[in-house]
Amino acid sequence: MTAPSSPDLALIVPCFDVAGHLPRFLASVSSLTILERIQVILVDDGSTDGTHGLLADFADRHAQVQLVTQPNGGPGAARNRGLREVRAPYVAFADADDVLAPDGLSAMLASARSNRADVVVADFTNVPLRPYGRWKRYFGHGDQQVDDLTRWPDLVFSASVWNKLFSMPFLRRTGAVFPEGVLFEDAWFSIPALLSAHRINLLDRPVYEYRQREDGSSIMDSLRERADNYRDHLDLNLHLLDVGSRRGPGARRLMERYAAFTYLGFLRRLPDAPPDLDVDALLPDLGKLYGGISDEVLREFVTCRRDAALQTAARKGRLGAFLADGEERPTAGARLPDDGIWQPLPLNPAVVAHGDLPRYRRNGDRIELGGAVSAADGYGLGSLWTSSSTPLSGVLDPAVCPPRIVHGPAVLQTLTGSTLNVGALRMSGDGVLTLRLPRIDPRPGWADLSAMSWPLS
């Protein structure tokens, strides 16, 4: 097999010390249905294990595979190096510890060619299964074209690059590059691209398996346990606010929503931040970040009074004193509800009752739920009231979020025969129940809560 002189698309893969994952990933590359039409660019980013040997052997066996070696510079530098080698009109990215669907790239390429899209955004699956992102609400309705990103506001939360296909002329025209030496480089690249794109296609099929590392070493598995993440994500959000401002009010609001939603988890963790994090050094830029987000946007993502207090303190430059005083810190000791007494679950505005009102009761060491709910926006189940990265109040009033004392796993089944979804329950110190639920496949219908039960831990 000879390398294509004019490949249809390029696939860039940064690789650093991934020898244990490469055989599975490279097997998925070999299984691509359009492999003979792809320029595969493997970038060995200064690996110290057996990665280079595996990549070299694979490149020797496939003429369309190009191996590039450089000193370690991080994934941003590796992807930029790969971009300089691209000879194709489209480019996609993959990480070497994940798996490509056999027909995923061909489907994205066909979608892009159908209307000369600047960006194609596809679905993906998580292994093991776990919830992932507000943007998932737009999938499950068939392929779609995004003509105005402000009408698809949650799409900007799809920050990864490995579920996307980009037009190379579009990237060159906009000067898109990855930042180097910082984390969250995907968001630095893909979110401005979404803002700049004139044509975005949504491909309603999974093209990629995002695989959680068994040892928990991936960045997303330890998002708020690493001190550097607090600074890097803060810098990212300040940058995106600036990008949004330069593109007009609609884009600015999208970036305010992104910043308010994605940094809230870091803000909540500041009282118990990693010991090597210099919180005082963050305070000026935290004030700048929250001072640049409108009250209306901040309120959208608040799920408890403490959220609002933290955001207000950051906005007014009083966050340092707030944290030092331990203001509104959780109180110890949980007071559980009386055994066997049904209590109401106040409805979040994003959901409505479907028949019996939601309620819960304690049954020994378990919590039982009754009633039924459906999404208020009409998009189907789980489209607005679930999330993977922020503990929303579920069916609870978002103004109620006392200290989380008692918690346990949850299993929710929607329609008969549908997927079981694992979520989490938390009981506050004064007996108020809150839920964190995963994304539910958006389909017409309602959620029967009558069989839901949680063990208390």
C-alpha angles and dihedrals in degrees: 000000000000127000114262111255091211107025119199094226142355127232116205119199121182111205130193123163094330099133091130092056102036101084092059093044095046090049088058090051090052089052095055110126093222098037092129090060097048131092103217112200114192112190115199101205098202098296119191100194128059095296096107094053093051092048093047092050091049092049091049090056097046120052093199091059119093122195118207122185126200139158113274110283103149131258094296093056091044093052092047088052089052092049090059089060098050116123097169131090092237134040135198132183135218137179118231095232093059135068132245121221110240095240099027099102093044090052092050091047092051090049093050093048093049093074105000092257119194092214135015117201116197135183123255139189131235123227112231093029114256136147117274128187146327091256090072088081089080093061126080094055100085130261114327141181121229110218098167119025092202087067089055098045098162093056089085088068087071093089101155119103098207095077092052142079118208132200108238094213087053093050092048092047092052095040093235115183135157120251114245128222096020136090127243089045090153091066093046087058108033103040096056087045090056090049092050098043119107094194124034122176124201112212108203099212135080112258100171143039112222103203122202111224113246092228093052091239098132118108095244092052092061099028099145098026095074118077094212091061092066092058097038094051091046090053090047093053094047088051093049092050088055091047090050093049091055091053098051141263096303094053091043091057091049090054093046089055091048092050095044093049101041099043097045092084091054091047091053091052097050094096088057098029122152109287093241093056115108098216093179090060090057097051100086093051092042087057089049092049098049092038087060096054120083121241090241093058093045091052091052093069101034111116100174143016092259090057089057092046092052093048092047092049091050092047094050095044094249099109094107092055091042092055094042093052092049088229115192093358117171116275121228125248129046122236105205122207119262114279115263097004114127113226128188125252107220109229122246110228089245093067136048132202116261104200114317115038115250114262140162140203139182116249106185107294094349137077118223126198130203136183133048138264139186133191113276094215095064095236094113136256122346097359098131110005101060133067142169100216106035125050100235120192094249107203093350126103103268090226090066115076113131122173114309107238110150121038141163145163123284136201121205126187118191118187123004110284095012126129121287110237123205116218137156137252127207129190117203128221091263095046100264115146123222129182135209108197130184125233112287117210103265105243133139114272141063140276117252106212097178094103098041115121133167129197113226116233 
